[in-house]
Amino acid sequence: MKTCPYCGKELLDGKLLGERKALKWLPRDKELLFGLWAAGGLTVGERGLTQRAEARAWYCSYCKKLIIDLDAC
């Protein structure tokens, strides 16, 4: 059982799923390249040629926070 680092309550185990492209994290002050690509962004999760992007994630229904451990992706 994982607990929320914010409130200490139990986290729900699940997946963060992408649709067609890989999931990316981009700093707030960085703009999309040509309004389309997250160049220089951090790729979150894995994606194969024929599978959607996926990352293991935990959700706290109390805090409404999603926790992603990049080592578990």
PyRosetta script that sets phi, psi and omega in degrees:
from pyrosetta import init, pose_from_sequence

init()
pose = pose_from_sequence("MKTCPYCGKELLDGKLLGERKALKWLPRDKELLFGLWAAGGLTVGERGLTQRAEARAWYCSYCKKLIIDLDAC")
pose.set_psi(1, 126.8)
pose.set_omega(1, 174.9)
pose.set_phi(2, -97.1)
pose.set_psi(2, 145.6)
pose.set_omega(2, 178.0)
pose.set_phi(3, -115.4)
pose.set_psi(3, 150.7)
pose.set_omega(3, -178.8)
pose.set_phi(4, -66.7)
pose.set_psi(4, 129.2)
pose.set_omega(4, 178.5)
pose.set_phi(5, -71.3)
pose.set_psi(5, -10.7)
pose.set_omega(5, -179.1)
pose.set_phi(6, -93.7)
pose.set_psi(6, -44.7)
pose.set_omega(6, -174.6)
pose.set_phi(7, -120.4)
pose.set_psi(7, -13.8)
pose.set_omega(7, 178.5)
pose.set_phi(8, 85.5)
pose.set_psi(8, -0.3)
pose.set_omega(8, 179.1)
pose.set_phi(9, -82.3)
pose.set_psi(9, 165.9)
pose.set_omega(9, -177.8)
pose.set_phi(10, -67.7)
pose.set_psi(10, 138.2)
pose.set_omega(10, 177.7)
pose.set_phi(11, -94.5)
pose.set_psi(11, 146.9)
pose.set_omega(11, 173.9)
pose.set_phi(12, -89.4)
pose.set_psi(12, 129.0)
pose.set_omega(12, -179.3)
pose.set_phi(13, -83.3)
pose.set_psi(13, 138.1)
pose.set_omega(13, 179.4)
pose.set_phi(14, -168.4)
pose.set_psi(14, -158.0)
pose.set_omega(14, -177.5)
pose.set_phi(15, -131.8)
pose.set_psi(15, 144.3)
pose.set_omega(15, 168.8)
pose.set_phi(16, -100.8)
pose.set_psi(16, 119.5)
pose.set_omega(16, -174.7)
pose.set_phi(17, -112.8)
pose.set_psi(17, 138.9)
pose.set_omega(17, 174.0)
pose.set_phi(18, -96.9)
pose.set_psi(18, 169.1)
pose.set_omega(18, 176.5)
pose.set_phi(19, -94.0)
pose.set_psi(19, -92.3)
pose.set_omega(19, -175.2)
pose.set_phi(20, -96.2)
pose.set_psi(20, -28.0)
pose.set_omega(20, -175.5)
pose.set_phi(21, -109.3)
pose.set_psi(21, 167.7)
pose.set_omega(21, 175.2)
pose.set_phi(22, -68.0)
pose.set_psi(22, 152.6)
pose.set_omega(22, 175.2)
pose.set_phi(23, -78.2)
pose.set_psi(23, 137.8)
pose.set_omega(23, 179.2)
pose.set_phi(24, -133.2)
pose.set_psi(24, 146.2)
pose.set_omega(24, 171.1)
pose.set_phi(25, -110.5)
pose.set_psi(25, 132.3)
pose.set_omega(25, -177.5)
pose.set_phi(26, -128.6)
pose.set_psi(26, 131.7)
pose.set_omega(26, 177.4)
pose.set_phi(27, -57.8)
pose.set_psi(27, 148.2)
pose.set_omega(27, -175.8)
pose.set_phi(28, -56.2)
pose.set_psi(28, -35.3)
pose.set_omega(28, -175.6)
pose.set_phi(29, -85.4)
pose.set_psi(29, 0.6)
pose.set_omega(29, -179.0)
pose.set_phi(30, -99.7)
pose.set_psi(30, 137.1)
pose.set_omega(30, -179.8)
pose.set_phi(31, -95.3)
pose.set_psi(31, 156.0)
pose.set_omega(31, 173.4)
pose.set_phi(32, -68.9)
pose.set_psi(32, 142.4)
pose.set_omega(32, 177.6)
pose.set_phi(33, -74.1)
pose.set_psi(33, 119.8)
pose.set_omega(33, -176.5)
pose.set_phi(34, 56.6)
pose.set_psi(34, 23.5)
pose.set_omega(34, 179.7)
pose.set_phi(35, 71.7)
pose.set_psi(35, 10.0)
pose.set_omega(35, -174.4)
pose.set_phi(36, -124.1)
pose.set_psi(36, -43.2)
pose.set_omega(36, -169.7)
pose.set_phi(37, -111.8)
pose.set_psi(37, 141.5)
pose.set_omega(37, 176.8)
pose.set_phi(38, -89.2)
pose.set_psi(38, 65.6)
pose.set_omega(38, -178.6)
pose.set_phi(39, -63.9)
pose.set_psi(39, 130.8)
pose.set_omega(39, -179.4)
pose.set_phi(40, 80.6)
pose.set_psi(40, 2.5)
pose.set_omega(40, 178.6)
pose.set_phi(41, -76.5)
pose.set_psi(41, 169.3)
pose.set_omega(41, 179.1)
pose.set_phi(42, -93.6)
pose.set_psi(42, 121.3)
pose.set_omega(42, 177.7)
pose.set_phi(43, -74.4)
pose.set_psi(43, 129.9)
pose.set_omega(43, -179.4)
pose.set_phi(44, -113.8)
pose.set_psi(44, 121.8)
pose.set_omega(44, 179.3)
pose.set_phi(45, 86.4)
pose.set_psi(45, -177.8)
pose.set_omega(45, -178.5)
pose.set_phi(46, -119.9)
pose.set_psi(46, 154.3)
pose.set_omega(46, -179.5)
pose.set_phi(47, -148.0)
pose.set_psi(47, 131.3)
pose.set_omega(47, 175.3)
pose.set_phi(48, -97.6)
pose.set_psi(48, 177.3)
pose.set_omega(48, -179.6)
pose.set_phi(49, -61.7)
pose.set_psi(49, -36.3)
pose.set_omega(49, -176.8)
pose.set_phi(50, -114.2)
pose.set_psi(50, 9.2)
pose.set_omega(50, 179.5)
pose.set_phi(51, -120.3)
pose.set_psi(51, 154.6)
pose.set_omega(51, 179.8)
pose.set_phi(52, -75.7)
pose.set_psi(52, 157.0)
pose.set_omega(52, 176.8)
pose.set_phi(53, -64.5)
pose.set_psi(53, 140.1)
pose.set_omega(53, -176.4)
pose.set_phi(54, -148.0)
pose.set_psi(54, 137.7)
pose.set_omega(54, 175.8)
pose.set_phi(55, -140.4)
pose.set_psi(55, 135.8)
pose.set_omega(55, 176.2)
pose.set_phi(56, -67.8)
pose.set_psi(56, 136.7)
pose.set_omega(56, -177.4)
pose.set_phi(57, -147.3)
pose.set_psi(57, 152.7)
pose.set_omega(57, 177.9)
pose.set_phi(58, -118.6)
pose.set_psi(58, 141.7)
pose.set_omega(58, -175.3)
pose.set_phi(59, -120.6)
pose.set_psi(59, 134.0)
pose.set_omega(59, 174.2)
pose.set_phi(60, -102.8)
pose.set_psi(60, 111.4)
pose.set_omega(60, -178.6)
pose.set_phi(61, -73.5)
pose.set_psi(61, -17.0)
pose.set_omega(61, 178.5)
pose.set_phi(62, -80.0)
pose.set_psi(62, -50.7)
pose.set_omega(62, -178.6)
pose.set_phi(63, -84.8)
pose.set_psi(63, -18.0)
pose.set_omega(63, -174.0)
pose.set_phi(64, 64.2)
pose.set_psi(64, 41.3)
pose.set_omega(64, 179.3)
pose.set_phi(65, -116.6)
pose.set_psi(65, 145.8)
pose.set_omega(65, 176.6)
pose.set_phi(66, -110.2)
pose.set_psi(66, 126.9)
pose.set_omega(66, -177.7)
pose.set_phi(67, -111.0)
pose.set_psi(67, 127.3)
pose.set_omega(67, 177.1)
pose.set_phi(68, -121.7)
pose.set_psi(68, 122.3)
pose.set_omega(68, 175.8)
pose.set_phi(69, -96.3)
pose.set_psi(69, 107.8)
pose.set_omega(69, -174.6)
pose.set_phi(70, -62.9)
pose.set_psi(70, -23.8)
pose.set_omega(70, 176.1)
pose.set_phi(71, -71.5)
pose.set_psi(71, -20.4)
pose.set_omega(71, -178.8)
pose.set_phi(72, -95.7)
pose.set_psi(72, 5.0)
pose.set_omega(72, -178.5)
pose.set_phi(73, -77.8)
pose.dump_pdb("model.pdb")
